[in-house]
Amino acid sequence: MISLAEWSLNKTIRTGKMTNLDFPRVARQQFGIDCIEFVDQFFADKAKDMAYLKELKNRAESEGVTMGLIMIDTNGALGASRKATRDRAVERTFPWIDAAKFLGCRTVRVNARGGDDANELRRCVAESCAHLADYAAQRDINVTIENHGGLSSDPEWLVSVMEEVNKPNFGTLPDFGNFPKEIDRYDAVEMLMPYAKAVSAKASGFTPDGLVQETDFFRMMRIVRDAGYTGYVGVESGAPRQDGEDDAIRMTRDLLIRIREEQKPCKPIFNGRDLDGWVQVEGGEWTVEDGILTGRNGRDWSTDPEVTGSWLRTEKQYADFRLELQYTINENGNSGVFFRAASEKNPAFTGYELQITDAHGQEPSRQAAGALYDVVAPTKNLVRPAGQWNTVTIIAQGETIAIEINGERVIDTQLSRSTRGYIGLQNHDEHSVVEFRNIRLEQLSGS
């Protein structure tokens, strides 16, 4: 679902060519978007003006537009060191929560503004936001913090605020931008997504083929999808001049639609509930809980091509496909993803095995993590430390096999050992615990 952030039209509004009251009509009629996200700066004195709010609501309803969110910037510093100052900011936020409730919004966004000391700011922001979350919960409203500069753009710090407040209606609003250069925006958004109540798809520049210059939207939207997020994604585009704002909105919207359509053919082959569609081979233990498939107590693995150990395979065979999944492995753990494998003998040799090991920081090799086991080494080792989730894509089409780890291609090769077979997951030994989730497959032409 796509929404439109009012900030995308900030230059047009500031020139007086449209007002906040025009926003619902513009979103629907000019851009075909039926959910909008307000910025309080553009109606800063209207939080308690019921006549104005009723007119705004009527205009949105007449256009069939849902009002989803209010971004609050004018309330003051919720993380100020002086309690009186932050209490005043909390009191100034309450009317906006009430306005959000009246308009039918589900969420408000606040800022983590205050001092520079990380611990002090965390304490002060958490105290303020706990009060706001309690107040908002009575009105069925979410309170969020965006990565919006300063310490809020440090994902580890912002996650620590989430953990300290620890309320179900309090979360993040991950913005694809707003990170300093030294922070990897993809890793940062991935850290924030488990707490996300809204998402902002920021786009500032565009390539001739309609992509965003500063952010790989395909990679970012996979992170959003893999987090299980099903809410609105807000178009927050930027243009250097007012006369470019409309085009920037359309290009961001069209890219999000394109990504959504390209993601559709990649269907789950693990349902997140049980092992329906899978066959257990040679023992081992597999359990499913909260959408995660866990392998333990594997046995009987060797490098003998004629003998298999314990693994889990699909009921169906596949030839040409795009396979997506996420995995995490314990310390010193070992596992793998088999594909184009036979049901008998060792699947690492009848087909191929993407090697999974606890190998963060090790040199790439044909036996190390990210390798096609004993065949092709990855160009680089991008696996994360034990206990962290890794995102994998395997593309097999004809003799072409490509592997992507955590958003980067590390193998692109031609191999002819096998062209069709089962997809499988290995539980290697009694000391290894491997977890998988978000296992999806798109069958490509020629399958």
JOWOFEN-V294889 format. One line per field, one symbol per residue. ss: DSSP state (H for helix, E for strand, L for the rest). A space follows every 10 residues. Layout:
BEGIN
ss = ???
END
This chain:
BEGIN
ss = LEEEEHHHHH HHHHLLLLLH HHHHHHHHHH HLLLEEEEEH HHHLLLLLLH HHHHHHHHHH HHHLLEEEEE ELLLLLLLEL LLHHHHHHHH HHHHHHHHHH HHHLLLEEEE LLLELLLHHH HHHHHHHHHH HHHHHHHLLL LEEEEELLLH HHHLHHHHHH HHHHHLLLLE EEEEELLLLL LLLLHHHHHH HHHLLEEEEE EEELLELLLL LELLLLHHHH HHHHHHLLLL LLEEEEELLL LHHHHHHHHH HHHHHHHHHH HHHHLLEELL LLLLLLLEEE ELLLEEEEEL LEEEEELLLL LLLLLLLLLL EEEEEEEELL EEEEEEEEEL LLLEEEEEEE ELLLLLHHHH LEEEEEELLL LLLLLLLLLL LELLLELLLL LLLLLLLLLE EEEEEEELLE EEEEELLEEE EEEELLLLLL EEEEEEELLL LLLEEEEEEE EEELLLL
END
